[in-house]
Amino acid sequence: MTKQRLEWLDALRGFTMFMVVTNHVYGFGFDTNTKYSMFMSICLLFRMPLFFFISGFLAYKASFSWNLRDTGALIAKKLRVQIVPTVVFMTAYIALMAKHFWERMEYAWTSPTKGGYWFTLVLLEMFLVYYLVCSLAKPLSISPRGGEDPLSSGNVSSSKAALPPTGGARRGAVLIVLWLLSLFAYATLYMPSWFSWYKDDFWRATSITELARYFHFFLLGNLVHRYWPQVQRLLDSKWFFPLLIMIAFLGAGDYLKWHNLRMQWANLPRTLSMYALVMVIVAFFRHYASWFTKETRLGATLQYIGVRTLDIYLIHYFFIPHLKDVGVWFKAHPTNFVLEGTTAMLLAALVVAFSILTSHVLRVSPFFKKWLFGR
């Protein structure tokens, strides 16, 4: 049971990475945007939230000590894995693609999206905040063993799974408070008449704006893992999944089409649809876990992509095809959802394949393997 559950999680990560590449092929390669594409609009509601959700889910370490030595070693590893490859590949990409290297470099480093390479840096910021909170919350634990990881427990499917020990419950409460605070920070991004902090150059250059935009999804994934037995009972109930579908439909419908809410409330249906879609996809992969084992072609492929997400993310920008004429056609025929998605996904499959091949070539060198891919 444990192996199967971890397999579907790796497959889910691979699926999410594939959708990131698909959206980049459509947006950057076809030179279009969500205004002209229902396919991109729907994918954007879940692809990055799901990526950060999975990162937060995997960040939960039930038995980790959170002492100074172990936490310091964890931070040092994250700094090496997240910063060095990002700087190297971003510099190489700008050197190859930009007409004016130094102007493009300056723009990339002052932009919150870092020329496309923002994800690893923002994820690093999320890890640092999460590690800091976990370290500060360590005294709240009164259990000598700490909480048990529900994914490593033989009773994960039991409807009688116990709540975490008192110390674990207290740390969970701290993270719930942090999640609520992160939701508030996220909401301020969409309240221009009340908040304007995100317009400051410092917050943009440090990508704190993107941290505020997605950190609550990271924490949601962490909390879902922390309370996995209880979440499973929700997913298995008769009413929860239909409720998710209804929220996703109504939220996405209002955000993309109806626009019933105005001003500061306009982002509420979008946010609800994002949360609902993330949980719908998680529920789908969990329910059909047998499809995503290594014994199936689909499962083996997605899992392989899932364990190469860093490599693909860093390299795939070099292989995105530039087909503006295709984008012009889709702009003139904006309702071809299936054709849009199929075209972008087929090209994304090629981009992923070339990215993995390049990764294997670079991994021949132990030096590159360690410093470019953190292995």
C-alpha positions as CSV (number, residue, x, y, z in Angstrom):
1,M,0.0,0.0,0.0
2,T,2.8,2.4,0.9
3,K,4.7,1.8,-2.3
4,Q,1.6,2.2,-4.4
5,R,0.8,5.5,-2.7
6,L,4.3,6.9,-3.2
7,E,4.2,5.8,-6.8
8,W,1.1,7.7,-7.6
9,L,2.6,10.7,-5.9
10,D,5.7,10.5,-8.1
11,A,3.4,10.1,-11.1
12,L,1.4,13.2,-10.0
13,R,4.6,15.2,-9.8
14,G,5.6,14.0,-13.3
15,F,2.1,15.0,-14.6
16,T,2.5,18.4,-13.1
17,M,5.9,19.0,-14.7
18,F,4.5,17.9,-18.0
19,M,1.7,20.4,-17.7
20,V,4.2,23.2,-16.9
21,V,6.1,22.5,-20.1
22,T,2.8,22.3,-22.0
23,N,1.8,25.7,-20.8
24,H,5.2,27.1,-21.7
25,V,5.0,25.7,-25.2
26,Y,1.6,27.3,-25.6
27,G,2.4,30.6,-24.0
28,F,6.0,31.2,-25.1
29,G,6.2,29.0,-28.1
30,F,2.9,30.0,-29.7
31,D,3.3,33.6,-28.4
32,T,-0.3,33.7,-27.0
33,N,-1.9,34.0,-23.6
34,T,-4.9,33.1,-21.5
35,K,-7.0,35.8,-23.1
36,Y,-7.2,33.7,-26.3
37,S,-7.1,30.2,-24.9
38,M,-9.5,28.4,-22.6
39,F,-7.0,25.5,-22.4
40,M,-4.3,27.7,-21.0
41,S,-6.8,29.5,-18.7
42,I,-7.9,26.2,-17.1
43,C,-4.4,24.8,-16.8
44,L,-3.1,27.9,-15.1
45,L,-5.6,27.4,-12.4
46,F,-3.9,24.3,-11.1
47,R,-0.5,23.7,-12.6
48,M,1.7,25.8,-10.3
49,P,-0.6,25.5,-7.3
50,L,-0.3,21.7,-7.7
51,F,3.5,21.9,-8.1
52,F,3.8,23.8,-4.8
53,F,1.3,21.5,-3.1
54,I,3.4,18.5,-3.9
55,S,6.5,20.2,-2.7
56,G,4.9,21.0,0.6
57,F,3.5,17.5,0.8
58,L,7.0,16.0,0.4
59,A,8.5,18.6,2.8
60,Y,6.7,17.1,5.8
61,K,9.1,15.1,7.9
62,A,7.3,13.5,10.8
63,S,10.4,12.1,12.5
64,F,12.8,15.0,11.8
65,S,14.6,16.3,14.9
66,W,14.7,20.0,13.8
67,N,17.8,20.5,15.9
68,L,20.4,23.1,14.8
69,R,22.8,20.6,13.2
70,D,20.3,18.7,11.2
71,T,18.3,21.8,10.1
72,G,21.5,23.5,9.1
73,A,22.6,20.6,7.0
74,L,19.1,20.6,5.4
75,I,19.3,24.3,4.6
76,A,22.9,24.0,3.2
77,K,21.7,21.2,0.8
78,K,18.7,23.2,-0.3
79,L,20.9,26.3,-1.0
80,R,23.2,24.3,-3.1
81,V,20.5,22.4,-5.0
82,Q,18.2,25.4,-5.6
83,I,20.6,28.3,-6.2
84,V,23.6,27.0,-8.2
85,P,21.7,25.2,-11.0
86,T,19.3,28.1,-11.3
87,V,22.0,30.7,-11.7
88,V,24.0,28.5,-14.2
89,F,21.1,27.6,-16.4
90,M,19.5,31.1,-16.3
91,T,22.9,32.7,-17.3
92,A,23.4,30.1,-20.1
93,Y,19.9,30.6,-21.4
94,I,20.2,34.4,-21.5
95,A,23.7,34.1,-23.1
96,L,22.3,32.0,-25.9
97,M,18.9,33.7,-26.5
98,A,19.2,37.4,-25.6
99,K,20.5,40.0,-28.0
100,H,21.8,42.2,-25.2
101,F,23.2,40.0,-22.4
102,W,23.7,42.5,-19.6
103,E,20.4,44.3,-20.1
104,R,18.6,41.0,-20.1
105,M,20.5,39.8,-17.0
106,E,19.6,43.0,-15.1
107,Y,16.0,42.7,-16.1
108,A,15.9,39.0,-15.1
109,W,17.3,39.6,-11.6
110,T,15.1,42.6,-10.9
111,S,12.0,40.8,-12.2
112,P,9.9,38.6,-9.8
113,T,9.8,35.8,-12.4
114,K,13.6,35.9,-13.1
115,G,13.3,35.3,-16.8
116,G,11.3,32.2,-16.2
117,Y,13.7,30.7,-13.6
118,W,11.8,32.0,-10.5
119,F,10.4,28.6,-9.4
120,T,13.4,27.1,-7.8
121,L,14.3,30.4,-6.0
122,V,10.8,30.9,-4.7
123,L,10.6,27.2,-3.6
124,L,13.9,27.8,-1.7
125,E,12.3,30.8,0.1
126,M,9.3,28.5,1.0
127,F,11.6,25.9,2.4
128,L,13.5,28.4,4.5
129,V,10.4,29.9,6.0
130,Y,9.0,26.4,6.6
131,Y,12.2,25.2,8.2
132,L,12.4,28.3,10.4
133,V,8.8,27.8,11.7
134,C,9.4,24.1,12.3
135,S,12.6,24.8,14.3
136,L,10.9,27.5,16.3
137,A,7.9,25.3,16.9
138,K,10.1,22.3,18.1
139,P,9.7,23.2,21.8
140,L,5.9,22.6,21.4
141,S,6.5,18.9,20.9
142,I,6.2,17.0,24.1
143,S,6.2,13.5,22.5
144,P,9.7,11.8,22.6
145,R,9.0,10.1,19.3
146,G,7.1,12.8,17.5
147,G,4.3,12.1,15.1
148,E,4.2,9.1,12.8
149,D,4.3,9.7,9.1
150,P,0.9,8.5,7.9
151,L,2.4,7.4,4.6
152,S,4.8,5.1,6.3
153,S,2.3,3.6,8.6
154,G,0.8,0.3,8.0
155,N,-2.6,1.6,9.0
156,V,-2.9,4.6,6.6
157,S,-6.2,3.3,5.2
158,S,-7.8,2.7,8.5
159,S,-10.8,4.8,9.3
160,K,-9.7,4.7,12.9
161,A,-6.3,6.4,12.3
162,A,-5.4,8.4,15.4
163,L,-4.7,12.1,15.4
164,P,-1.0,13.1,15.8
165,P,0.4,13.2,19.4
166,T,-0.1,16.3,21.4
167,G,3.3,17.9,20.3
168,G,2.6,17.1,16.7
169,A,-0.9,18.5,17.0
170,R,0.5,21.8,18.4
171,R,3.0,22.1,15.6
172,G,0.2,21.4,13.2
173,A,-1.8,24.2,14.8
174,V,1.2,26.6,14.3
175,L,1.3,25.6,10.6
176,I,-2.4,26.2,10.2
177,V,-2.0,29.7,11.6
178,L,0.9,30.2,9.2
179,W,-1.3,28.9,6.3
180,L,-4.0,31.5,7.3
181,L,-1.4,34.3,7.4
182,S,-0.1,33.2,4.0
183,L,-3.7,33.3,2.6
184,F,-4.0,36.9,3.9
185,A,-0.6,37.8,2.2
186,Y,-1.9,36.2,-1.0
187,A,-5.2,38.1,-0.8
188,T,-3.4,41.5,-0.5
189,L,-2.0,40.9,-4.0
190,Y,-5.5,41.3,-5.4
191,M,-6.5,44.3,-3.3
192,P,-4.8,47.2,-5.1
193,S,-7.0,49.9,-3.4
194,W,-6.0,48.7,0.0
195,F,-2.5,47.3,-0.3
196,S,0.4,48.2,-2.6
197,W,3.4,46.6,-0.9
198,Y,3.9,44.2,-3.9
199,K,4.7,47.1,-6.2
200,D,7.9,48.0,-4.3
201,D,11.1,47.1,-6.3
202,F,12.6,45.2,-3.3
203,W,9.7,42.7,-3.0
204,R,9.6,42.2,-6.8
205,A,13.4,41.6,-7.1
206,T,13.4,39.1,-4.2
207,S,10.4,37.3,-5.7
208,I,8.6,37.7,-2.4
209,T,5.5,38.6,-4.4
210,E,5.6,35.1,-5.9
211,L,6.2,33.6,-2.5
212,A,3.0,35.3,-1.3
213,R,1.2,34.1,-4.4
214,Y,1.9,30.4,-3.9
215,F,3.1,29.7,-0.3
216,H,-0.3,28.9,0.9
217,F,-0.5,25.9,-1.6
218,F,2.9,24.7,-0.2
219,L,1.4,24.8,3.3
220,L,-1.8,23.1,2.1
221,G,0.2,20.2,0.8
222,N,2.2,20.0,4.0
223,L,-1.0,20.0,6.1
224,V,-2.6,17.4,3.9
225,H,0.3,15.1,4.5
226,R,0.4,15.8,8.2
227,Y,-3.3,14.9,8.5
228,W,-3.4,12.3,5.7
229,P,-5.6,9.7,7.4
230,Q,-8.3,12.4,8.0
231,V,-7.9,13.7,4.5
232,Q,-8.3,10.2,3.1
233,R,-11.6,9.8,4.9
234,L,-12.8,13.1,3.3
235,L,-11.7,11.9,-0.1
236,D,-13.5,8.6,0.4
237,S,-16.8,10.2,1.6
238,K,-19.7,10.4,-0.8
239,W,-20.2,14.1,-0.6
240,F,-16.6,15.6,-0.7
241,F,-15.6,14.9,-4.3
242,P,-18.9,16.1,-5.8
243,L,-18.5,19.2,-3.7
244,L,-15.0,19.8,-5.1
245,I,-16.3,19.4,-8.7
246,M,-19.1,21.9,-8.0
247,I,-16.7,24.5,-6.5
248,A,-14.3,24.0,-9.4
249,F,-17.0,24.5,-12.0
250,L,-18.6,27.5,-10.3
251,G,-15.3,29.2,-9.4
252,A,-13.7,28.7,-12.8
253,G,-16.9,29.7,-14.5
254,D,-17.2,32.9,-12.7
255,Y,-13.5,33.7,-13.1
256,L,-13.3,32.9,-16.8
257,K,-16.8,33.7,-18.1
258,W,-19.5,35.2,-15.8
259,H,-17.5,37.8,-13.7
260,N,-20.3,38.2,-11.1
261,L,-18.0,39.4,-8.4
262,R,-16.1,42.8,-8.6
263,M,-13.3,44.7,-7.0
264,Q,-11.5,42.9,-4.2
265,W,-13.9,39.9,-4.3
266,A,-13.2,39.1,-8.0
267,N,-10.3,36.8,-7.1
268,L,-12.3,34.7,-4.6
269,P,-13.9,32.3,-7.2
270,R,-10.6,31.9,-8.9
271,T,-8.9,30.9,-5.6
272,L,-11.7,28.5,-4.7
273,S,-11.5,26.9,-8.1
274,M,-7.7,26.5,-7.7
275,Y,-8.0,24.8,-4.4
276,A,-10.8,22.6,-5.7
277,L,-8.9,21.6,-8.9
278,V,-5.8,20.7,-6.9
279,M,-7.7,18.4,-4.6
280,V,-9.7,16.9,-7.6
281,I,-6.4,16.0,-9.3
282,V,-4.9,14.6,-6.1
283,A,-8.1,12.5,-5.5
284,F,-8.0,11.2,-9.1
285,F,-4.4,10.0,-8.9
286,R,-5.0,8.4,-5.5
287,H,-8.2,6.7,-6.6
288,Y,-6.6,5.3,-9.8
289,A,-3.2,4.5,-8.1
290,S,-3.0,1.2,-10.0
291,W,-2.7,3.1,-13.3
292,F,0.4,4.9,-12.1
293,T,2.6,2.1,-10.9
294,K,5.9,1.2,-12.5
295,E,4.3,-1.9,-13.9
296,T,2.2,0.3,-16.3
297,R,3.6,2.3,-19.2
298,L,1.8,5.4,-18.2
299,G,2.9,5.2,-14.6
300,A,6.5,4.4,-15.4
301,T,6.7,7.3,-17.8
302,L,5.1,9.9,-15.4
303,Q,7.2,8.6,-12.5
304,Y,10.4,8.9,-14.6
305,I,9.4,12.5,-15.4
306,G,8.5,13.0,-11.7
307,V,12.0,12.2,-10.5
308,R,13.6,14.5,-13.1
309,T,11.5,17.5,-12.5
310,L,14.5,19.8,-11.6
311,D,16.4,18.7,-14.7
312,I,13.4,19.3,-17.0
313,Y,12.5,22.6,-15.4
314,L,16.1,23.9,-15.8
315,I,16.6,22.7,-19.4
316,H,13.2,22.8,-21.1
317,Y,13.4,26.5,-21.9
318,F,16.2,25.8,-24.4
319,F,14.0,23.6,-26.5
320,I,10.6,25.4,-26.6
321,P,9.7,25.8,-30.3
322,H,8.8,29.3,-31.5
323,L,5.7,28.9,-33.7
324,K,4.0,32.3,-33.7
325,D,1.9,31.4,-36.7
326,V,0.3,28.6,-34.8
327,G,-0.5,31.1,-32.1
328,V,-2.0,33.4,-34.6
329,W,-4.3,30.6,-35.9
330,F,-5.4,29.7,-32.4
331,K,-6.1,33.4,-31.6
332,A,-8.4,33.4,-34.7
333,H,-10.1,30.1,-33.6
334,P,-10.1,30.4,-29.8
335,T,-12.7,27.7,-29.0
336,N,-10.6,24.7,-30.2
337,F,-9.9,23.4,-26.7
338,V,-9.0,19.8,-27.7
339,L,-6.9,20.9,-30.6
340,E,-5.0,23.5,-28.5
341,G,-4.3,21.0,-25.8
342,T,-3.3,18.1,-28.1
343,T,-0.9,20.3,-30.2
344,A,0.7,21.8,-27.1
345,M,1.0,18.4,-25.3
346,L,2.6,16.7,-28.3
347,L,5.2,19.4,-28.7
348,A,5.7,19.4,-24.9
349,A,6.4,15.6,-25.0
350,L,9.3,16.4,-27.5
351,V,10.6,19.2,-25.3
352,V,10.6,16.9,-22.3
353,A,12.3,14.1,-24.2
354,F,15.1,16.5,-25.4
355,S,15.4,17.9,-21.9
356,I,15.9,14.4,-20.3
357,L,18.4,13.5,-23.0
358,T,20.4,16.6,-22.3
359,S,20.2,15.9,-18.6
360,H,21.7,12.4,-19.2
361,V,24.5,13.8,-21.3
362,L,25.4,16.3,-18.5
363,R,25.1,13.7,-15.8
364,V,28.0,11.8,-17.4
365,S,30.2,14.2,-15.4
366,P,30.0,13.6,-11.6
367,F,30.8,17.3,-11.1
368,F,27.8,18.4,-13.2
369,K,25.6,15.7,-11.6
370,K,26.3,17.1,-8.2
371,W,26.3,20.9,-8.9
372,L,23.7,21.2,-11.7
373,F,21.2,18.6,-10.5
374,G,22.0,18.2,-6.8
375,R,22.8,14.4,-6.9
